[in-house]
Amino acid sequence: RIQASGGLSDADIEKMVKDAEANADADKKRREVVEARNQAEALAHSAEKSLKDYGDKVSADDRKAIEDAIADLKSALEGEDVEAINAKSQALAEASMKLGQAMYEASQSEAAEADAKADAAKDDDVVDADFEEIDDNDKKSA
């Protein structure tokens, strides 16, 4: 009969299974905290970048609301409360909608200006002229 000499005993295996079951809830909560923090940090970074790039396109009140929401989210990230992090993330997402709308409007107006310039450039190349078709045979006989 072949038997592994370095394996775990049944008692060790049973103990490990019980430990895993006992820590399953703690592991799940920790995973939720980590995932919420990762999403919140990404949202805060994105909002800061967008505010830096397009902050002049929104009103001062909207800009202040977004900055406050970012600060609130960062303070929530210092703790481990998943519900607080998610609530502050939601508040920042809602405040950032105005920034997203301003970015969209800015891109639309830039596209319209580019189209207008392209149309103007096309008009400059148009030449209106009268022409007369000359047949090569007519030249030789003349």
N, CA and C atoms as a LAMMPS dump frame, in Angstrom:
ITEM: TIMESTEP
0
ITEM: NUMBER OF ATOMS
426
ITEM: BOX BOUNDS ff ff ff
-5.0000000000000000e+02 5.0000000000000000e+02
-5.0000000000000000e+02 5.0000000000000000e+02
-5.0000000000000000e+02 5.0000000000000000e+02
ITEM: ATOMS id mol type element x y z
1 1 1 N 0.838 -1.183 0
2 1 2 C 0 0 0
3 1 3 C 0.884 1.248 0
4 2 1 N 0.563 2.218 -0.866
5 2 2 C 1.342 3.45 -0.954
6 2 3 C 0.591 4.536 -0.182
7 3 1 N 1.322 5.241 0.672
8 3 2 C 0.694 6.285 1.479
9 3 3 C 1.637 7.485 1.519
10 4 1 N 1.073 8.7 1.386
11 4 2 C 1.884 9.908 1.428
12 4 3 C 2.368 10.138 2.85
13 5 1 N 3.642 10.42 2.983
14 5 2 C 4.189 10.591 4.32
15 5 3 C 4.186 12.058 4.76
16 6 1 N 4.072 12.986 3.827
17 6 2 C 4.156 14.405 4.184
18 6 3 C 2.812 15.101 4.163
19 7 1 N 1.728 14.376 4.037
20 7 2 C 0.415 14.998 3.925
21 7 3 C -0.13 15.458 5.256
22 8 1 N -1.245 16.144 5.181
23 8 2 C -1.92 16.625 6.384
24 8 3 C -2.791 15.525 6.965
25 9 1 N -2.908 15.532 8.252
26 9 2 C -3.787 14.553 8.899
27 9 3 C -5.239 14.995 8.718
28 10 1 N -6.145 14.081 8.921
29 10 2 C -7.57 14.408 8.796
30 10 3 C -7.967 15.499 9.781
31 11 1 N -7.377 15.501 10.947
32 11 2 C -7.684 16.52 11.963
33 11 3 C -7.228 17.902 11.484
34 12 1 N -6.045 17.96 10.858
35 12 2 C -5.553 19.238 10.333
36 12 3 C -6.461 19.76 9.222
37 13 1 N -6.88 18.881 8.351
38 13 2 C -7.766 19.268 7.246
39 13 3 C -9.09 19.777 7.797
40 14 1 N -9.639 19.068 8.752
41 14 2 C -10.91 19.463 9.365
42 14 3 C -10.782 20.834 10.034
43 15 1 N -9.681 21.073 10.708
44 15 2 C -9.445 22.363 11.374
45 15 3 C -9.372 23.486 10.338
46 16 1 N -8.68 23.26 9.231
47 16 2 C -8.555 24.277 8.183
48 16 3 C -9.905 24.6 7.555
49 17 1 N -10.72 23.595 7.327
50 17 2 C -12.05 23.807 6.756
51 17 3 C -12.897 24.648 7.704
52 18 1 N -12.842 24.335 9
53 18 2 C -13.617 25.103 9.985
54 18 3 C -13.127 26.545 10.066
55 19 1 N -11.811 26.752 10.007
56 19 2 C -11.256 28.113 10.021
57 19 3 C -11.716 28.902 8.796
58 20 1 N -11.709 28.267 7.648
59 20 2 C -12.141 28.929 6.413
60 20 3 C -13.606 29.324 6.5
61 21 1 N -14.441 28.423 7.029
62 21 2 C -15.864 28.736 7.175
63 21 3 C -16.075 29.861 8.175
64 22 1 N -15.313 29.855 9.264
65 22 2 C -15.453 30.883 10.297
66 22 3 C -15.023 32.253 9.772
67 23 1 N -14.046 32.286 8.887
68 23 2 C -13.532 33.556 8.372
69 23 3 C -14.183 33.978 7.06
70 24 1 N -15.112 33.213 6.557
71 24 2 C -15.73 33.525 5.265
72 24 3 C -16.431 34.879 5.299
73 25 1 N -17.165 35.168 6.377
74 25 2 C -17.862 36.455 6.466
75 25 3 C -16.877 37.618 6.532
76 26 1 N -15.835 37.46 7.314
77 26 2 C -14.828 38.52 7.426
78 26 3 C -14.137 38.737 6.08
79 27 1 N -13.853 37.649 5.382
80 27 2 C -13.225 37.757 4.063
81 27 3 C -14.14 38.471 3.076
82 28 1 N -15.431 38.146 3.135
83 28 2 C -16.399 38.766 2.228
84 28 3 C -16.495 40.267 2.5
85 29 1 N -16.552 40.636 3.772
86 29 2 C -16.629 42.059 4.129
87 29 3 C -15.371 42.79 3.687
88 30 1 N -14.237 42.18 3.874
89 30 2 C -12.974 42.809 3.479
90 30 3 C -12.921 43.007 1.964
91 31 1 N -13.397 42.007 1.222
92 31 2 C -13.427 42.116 -0.237
93 31 3 C -14.342 43.261 -0.662
94 32 1 N -15.503 43.393 -0.013
95 32 2 C -16.428 44.482 -0.337
96 32 3 C -15.78 45.839 -0.087
97 33 1 N -15.054 45.951 1.024
98 33 2 C -14.373 47.212 1.341
99 33 3 C -13.331 47.53 0.271
100 34 1 N -12.535 46.542 -0.09
101 34 2 C -11.473 46.756 -1.082
102 34 3 C -12.068 47.14 -2.432
103 35 1 N -13.122 46.453 -2.866
104 35 2 C -13.749 46.765 -4.153
105 35 3 C -14.364 48.159 -4.138
106 36 1 N -15.041 48.514 -3.044
107 36 2 C -15.647 49.847 -2.941
108 36 3 C -14.566 50.922 -2.965
109 37 1 N -13.475 50.683 -2.257
110 37 2 C -12.379 51.659 -2.233
111 37 3 C -11.757 51.821 -3.623
112 38 1 N -11.538 50.719 -4.32
113 38 2 C -10.948 50.788 -5.662
114 38 3 C -11.831 51.581 -6.613
115 39 1 N -13.124 51.293 -6.595
116 39 2 C -14.051 52.013 -7.467
117 39 3 C -14.101 53.493 -7.099
118 40 1 N -14.128 53.781 -5.808
119 40 2 C -14.208 55.169 -5.354
120 40 3 C -12.946 55.945 -5.722
121 41 1 N -11.791 55.317 -5.554
122 41 2 C -10.538 55.985 -5.912
123 41 3 C -10.475 56.266 -7.408
124 42 1 N -10.932 55.328 -8.215
125 42 2 C -10.948 55.532 -9.669
126 42 3 C -11.903 56.664 -10.035
127 43 1 N -13.063 56.7 -9.394
128 43 2 C -14.04 57.758 -9.66
129 43 3 C -13.482 59.116 -9.258
130 44 1 N -12.854 59.198 -8.096
131 44 2 C -12.282 60.461 -7.628
132 44 3 C -11.187 60.936 -8.581
133 45 1 N -10.331 60.025 -9.008
134 45 2 C -9.256 60.385 -9.937
135 45 3 C -9.835 60.892 -11.262
136 46 1 N -10.815 60.185 -11.774
137 46 2 C -11.449 60.574 -13.035
138 46 3 C -12.116 61.94 -12.911
139 47 1 N -12.814 62.161 -11.804
140 47 2 C -13.496 63.444 -11.6
141 47 3 C -12.486 64.581 -11.482
142 48 1 N -11.387 64.346 -10.776
143 48 2 C -10.356 65.38 -10.651
144 48 3 C -9.754 65.722 -12.009
145 49 1 N -9.479 64.709 -12.812
146 49 2 C -8.896 64.941 -14.138
147 49 3 C -9.874 65.698 -15.028
148 50 1 N -11.123 65.289 -15.01
149 50 2 C -12.133 65.959 -15.827
150 50 3 C -12.332 67.397 -15.369
151 51 1 N -12.312 67.605 -14.061
152 51 2 C -12.483 68.953 -13.52
153 51 3 C -11.309 69.836 -13.929
154 52 1 N -10.118 69.26 -13.93
155 52 2 C -8.932 70.013 -14.346
156 52 3 C -9.028 70.389 -15.829
157 53 1 N -9.477 69.442 -16.653
158 53 2 C -9.527 69.67 -18.097
159 53 3 C -10.711 70.528 -18.53
160 54 1 N -11.87 70.331 -17.887
161 54 2 C -13.098 70.983 -18.346
162 54 3 C -13.776 71.822 -17.271
163 55 1 N -13.083 72.107 -16.179
164 55 2 C -13.682 72.861 -15.081
165 55 3 C -14.155 74.241 -15.482
166 56 1 N -13.513 74.836 -16.483
167 56 2 C -13.922 76.17 -16.92
168 56 3 C -15.224 76.15 -17.712
169 57 1 N -15.709 74.97 -18.063
170 57 2 C -16.95 74.853 -18.839
171 57 3 C -18.194 74.798 -17.947
172 58 1 N -18.015 74.645 -16.623
173 58 2 C -19.157 74.577 -15.707
174 58 3 C -19.183 75.824 -14.837
175 59 1 N -20.337 76.063 -14.228
176 59 2 C -20.477 77.232 -13.364
177 59 3 C -19.622 77.063 -12.111
178 60 1 N -19.364 78.171 -11.436
179 60 2 C -18.565 78.131 -10.213
180 60 3 C -19.254 77.286 -9.144
181 61 1 N -20.584 77.359 -9.082
182 61 2 C -21.329 76.562 -8.096
183 61 3 C -21.166 75.072 -8.369
184 62 1 N -21.285 74.682 -9.638
185 62 2 C -21.128 73.271 -9.999
186 62 3 C -19.701 72.8 -9.718
187 63 1 N -18.739 73.631 -10.036
188 63 2 C -17.333 73.287 -9.783
189 63 3 C -17.107 73.072 -8.288
190 64 1 N -17.659 73.967 -7.474
191 64 2 C -17.522 73.857 -6.012
192 64 3 C -18.194 72.584 -5.508
193 65 1 N -19.371 72.261 -6.043
194 65 2 C -20.084 71.047 -5.625
195 65 3 C -19.264 69.799 -5.948
196 66 1 N -18.633 69.786 -7.114
197 66 2 C -17.809 68.635 -7.506
198 66 3 C -16.574 68.536 -6.611
199 67 1 N -15.927 69.674 -6.36
200 67 2 C -14.749 69.667 -5.485
201 67 3 C -15.11 69.189 -4.079
202 68 1 N -16.268 69.645 -3.565
203 68 2 C -16.717 69.209 -2.235
204 68 3 C -17.008 67.711 -2.221
205 69 1 N -17.635 67.214 -3.291
206 69 2 C -17.952 65.784 -3.371
207 69 3 C -16.673 64.948 -3.414
208 70 1 N -15.665 65.436 -4.118
209 70 2 C -14.376 64.731 -4.162
210 70 3 C -13.75 64.701 -2.766
211 71 1 N -13.776 65.843 -2.075
212 71 2 C -13.204 65.907 -0.725
213 71 3 C -13.953 64.983 0.235
214 72 1 N -15.288 64.966 0.138
215 72 2 C -16.092 64.079 0.994
216 72 3 C -15.749 62.616 0.732
217 73 1 N -15.601 62.27 -0.536
218 73 2 C -15.277 60.886 -0.886
219 73 3 C -13.9 60.506 -0.352
220 74 1 N -12.936 61.406 -0.487
221 74 2 C -11.591 61.106 0.011
222 74 3 C -11.591 60.922 1.527
223 75 1 N -12.406 61.706 2.236
224 75 2 C -12.464 61.523 3.69
225 75 3 C -13.144 60.198 4.033
226 76 1 N -14.138 59.788 3.238
227 76 2 C -14.79 58.494 3.472
228 76 3 C -13.821 57.347 3.198
229 77 1 N -12.901 57.548 2.265
230 77 2 C -11.928 56.504 1.929
231 77 3 C -10.929 56.249 3.058
232 78 1 N -10.822 57.184 3.987
233 78 2 C -9.916 56.981 5.119
234 78 3 C -10.455 55.926 6.077
235 79 1 N -11.77 55.697 6.037
236 79 2 C -12.382 54.702 6.907
237 79 3 C -12.609 53.39 6.179
238 80 1 N -13.346 52.504 6.82
239 80 2 C -13.625 51.178 6.267
240 80 3 C -15.12 50.96 6.044
241 81 1 N -15.932 52.021 6.135
242 81 2 C -17.384 51.897 6.032
243 81 3 C -17.797 51.836 4.561
244 82 1 N -18.191 50.648 4.109
245 82 2 C -18.551 50.44 2.703
246 82 3 C -19.743 51.309 2.314
247 83 1 N -20.739 51.388 3.181
248 83 2 C -21.936 52.173 2.863
249 83 3 C -21.602 53.651 2.711
250 84 1 N -20.739 54.181 3.563
251 84 2 C -20.341 55.587 3.459
252 84 3 C -19.563 55.827 2.168
253 85 1 N -18.669 54.917 1.839
254 85 2 C -17.882 55.056 0.607
255 85 3 C -18.802 55.026 -0.608
256 86 1 N -19.738 54.084 -0.626
257 86 2 C -20.669 53.989 -1.753
258 86 3 C -21.565 55.217 -1.844
259 87 1 N -22.025 55.734 -0.702
260 87 2 C -22.887 56.921 -0.702
261 87 3 C -22.132 58.138 -1.237
262 88 1 N -20.891 58.317 -0.802
263 88 2 C -20.085 59.457 -1.271
264 88 3 C -19.716 59.285 -2.748
265 89 1 N -19.512 58.052 -3.18
266 89 2 C -19.24 57.793 -4.599
267 89 3 C -20.446 58.176 -5.444
268 90 1 N -21.627 57.8 -4.975
269 90 2 C -22.862 58.138 -5.688
270 90 3 C -23.044 59.654 -5.748
271 91 1 N -22.767 60.338 -4.638
272 91 2 C -22.897 61.799 -4.605
273 91 3 C -21.933 62.45 -5.602
274 92 1 N -20.715 61.938 -5.686
275 92 2 C -19.744 62.482 -6.641
276 92 3 C -20.179 62.198 -8.072
277 93 1 N -20.692 61.013 -8.318
278 93 2 C -21.156 60.673 -9.669
279 93 3 C -22.276 61.615 -10.099
280 94 1 N -23.198 61.903 -9.191
281 94 2 C -24.301 62.812 -9.522
282 94 3 C -23.791 64.23 -9.745
283 95 1 N -22.865 64.689 -8.903
284 95 2 C -22.311 66.036 -9.066
285 95 3 C -21.514 66.141 -10.365
286 96 1 N -20.865 65.058 -10.752
287 96 2 C -20.036 65.064 -11.961
288 96 3 C -20.854 65.017 -13.245
289 97 1 N -22.129 64.71 -13.142
290 97 2 C -22.963 64.655 -14.353
291 97 3 C -22.985 66.002 -15.064
292 98 1 N -22.996 67.082 -14.312
293 98 2 C -22.984 68.412 -14.923
294 98 3 C -21.678 68.63 -15.683
295 99 1 N -20.599 68.11 -15.14
296 99 2 C -19.307 68.218 -15.815
297 99 3 C -19.316 67.401 -17.1
298 100 1 N -19.882 66.214 -17.029
299 100 2 C -20 65.379 -18.226
300 100 3 C -20.844 66.045 -19.291
301 101 1 N -21.917 66.681 -18.859
302 101 2 C -22.783 67.395 -19.797
303 101 3 C -22.019 68.558 -20.431
304 102 1 N -21.245 69.279 -19.637
305 102 2 C -20.456 70.394 -20.168
306 102 3 C -19.402 69.892 -21.151
307 103 1 N -18.784 68.749 -20.848
308 103 2 C -17.795 68.169 -21.757
309 103 3 C -18.454 67.792 -23.081
310 104 1 N -19.65 67.209 -23.005
311 104 2 C -20.376 66.808 -24.209
312 104 3 C -20.727 68.035 -25.048
313 105 1 N -21.238 69.075 -24.391
314 105 2 C -21.605 70.292 -25.12
315 105 3 C -20.382 70.941 -25.749
316 106 1 N -19.263 70.921 -25.041
317 106 2 C -18.03 71.5 -25.582
318 106 3 C -17.577 70.737 -26.821
319 107 1 N -17.655 69.415 -26.772
320 107 2 C -17.234 68.628 -27.932
321 107 3 C -18.188 68.84 -29.102
322 108 1 N -19.481 69.021 -28.819
323 108 2 C -20.446 69.278 -29.885
324 108 3 C -20.186 70.631 -30.539
325 109 1 N -19.917 71.665 -29.734
326 109 2 C -19.674 72.987 -30.313
327 109 3 C -18.362 73 -31.094
328 110 1 N -17.35 72.277 -30.601
329 110 2 C -16.089 72.189 -31.344
330 110 3 C -16.295 71.48 -32.674
331 111 1 N -17.112 70.441 -32.679
332 111 2 C -17.392 69.718 -33.919
333 111 3 C -18.151 70.616 -34.892
334 112 1 N -19.093 71.398 -34.378
335 112 2 C -19.857 72.309 -35.236
336 112 3 C -18.939 73.377 -35.828
337 113 1 N -18.019 73.902 -35.005
338 113 2 C -17.076 74.904 -35.508
339 113 3 C -16.162 74.298 -36.573
340 114 1 N -15.723 73.085 -36.344
341 114 2 C -14.853 72.419 -37.315
342 114 3 C -15.597 72.199 -38.628
343 115 1 N -16.879 71.811 -38.553
344 115 2 C -17.683 71.638 -39.761
345 115 3 C -17.851 72.958 -40.493
346 116 1 N -18.095 74.03 -39.746
347 116 2 C -18.274 75.343 -40.361
348 116 3 C -16.988 75.785 -41.056
349 117 1 N -15.846 75.558 -40.414
350 117 2 C -14.565 75.921 -41.025
351 117 3 C -14.301 75.071 -42.26
352 118 1 N -14.654 73.807 -42.201
353 118 2 C -14.459 72.924 -43.349
354 118 3 C -15.34 73.369 -44.508
355 119 1 N -16.585 73.741 -44.212
356 119 2 C -17.483 74.229 -45.257
357 119 3 C -16.954 75.522 -45.855
358 120 1 N -16.434 76.41 -45.025
359 120 2 C -15.883 77.671 -45.518
360 120 3 C -14.662 77.401 -46.391
361 121 1 N -13.84 76.464 -45.994
362 121 2 C -12.652 76.129 -46.773
363 121 3 C -13.045 75.526 -48.117
364 122 1 N -14.089 74.733 -48.151
365 122 2 C -14.55 74.145 -49.402
366 122 3 C -15.05 75.229 -50.346
367 123 1 N -15.733 76.23 -49.823
368 123 2 C -16.262 77.303 -50.654
369 123 3 C -15.138 78.112 -51.291
370 124 1 N -13.998 78.227 -50.638
371 124 2 C -12.884 79.001 -51.173
372 124 3 C -12.291 78.356 -52.424
373 125 1 N -12.412 77.068 -52.564
374 125 2 C -11.815 76.371 -53.693
375 125 3 C -12.702 76.386 -54.935
376 126 1 N -13.922 76.838 -54.815
377 126 2 C -14.859 76.799 -55.936
378 126 3 C -14.567 77.956 -56.886
379 127 1 N -14.452 77.636 -58.174
380 127 2 C -14.234 78.658 -59.194
381 127 3 C -15.382 78.57 -60.184
382 128 1 N -16.072 79.689 -60.371
383 128 2 C -17.183 79.741 -61.31
384 128 3 C -16.66 80.398 -62.59
385 129 1 N -16.607 79.654 -63.674
386 129 2 C -16.047 80.2 -64.91
387 129 3 C -16.776 79.619 -66.112
388 130 1 N -16.742 80.377 -67.204
389 130 2 C -17.287 79.883 -68.467
390 130 3 C -16.143 79.201 -69.205
391 131 1 N -16.486 78.195 -69.946
392 131 2 C -15.443 77.519 -70.693
393 131 3 C -15.99 77.149 -72.066
394 132 1 N -15.051 76.976 -72.962
395 132 2 C -15.408 76.594 -74.323
396 132 3 C -14.571 75.378 -74.663
397 133 1 N -15.222 74.355 -75.189
398 133 2 C -14.52 73.129 -75.507
399 133 3 C -13.91 73.277 -76.891
400 134 1 N -12.618 72.999 -76.98
401 134 2 C -11.924 73.115 -78.26
402 134 3 C -11.561 71.714 -78.712
403 135 1 N -11.957 71.416 -79.917
404 135 2 C -11.669 70.104 -80.478
405 135 3 C -10.309 70.176 -81.157
406 136 1 N -9.474 69.175 -80.977
407 136 2 C -8.146 69.158 -81.578
408 136 3 C -8.216 69.213 -83.108
409 137 1 N -9.244 68.667 -83.702
410 137 2 C -9.393 68.686 -85.155
411 137 3 C -9.596 70.107 -85.656
412 138 1 N -10.294 70.948 -84.882
413 138 2 C -10.516 72.336 -85.283
414 138 3 C -9.195 73.1 -85.315
415 139 1 N -8.274 72.801 -84.411
416 139 2 C -6.994 73.498 -84.354
417 139 3 C -6.155 73.194 -85.597
418 140 1 N -6.166 71.933 -86.018
419 140 2 C -5.338 71.533 -87.148
420 140 3 C -5.814 72.186 -88.44
421 141 1 N -7.102 72.346 -88.593
422 141 2 C -7.611 72.92 -89.832
423 141 3 C -7.451 74.427 -89.851
424 142 1 N -7.268 75.043 -88.739
425 142 2 C -7.175 76.496 -88.704
426 142 3 C -5.837 77.018 -88.992
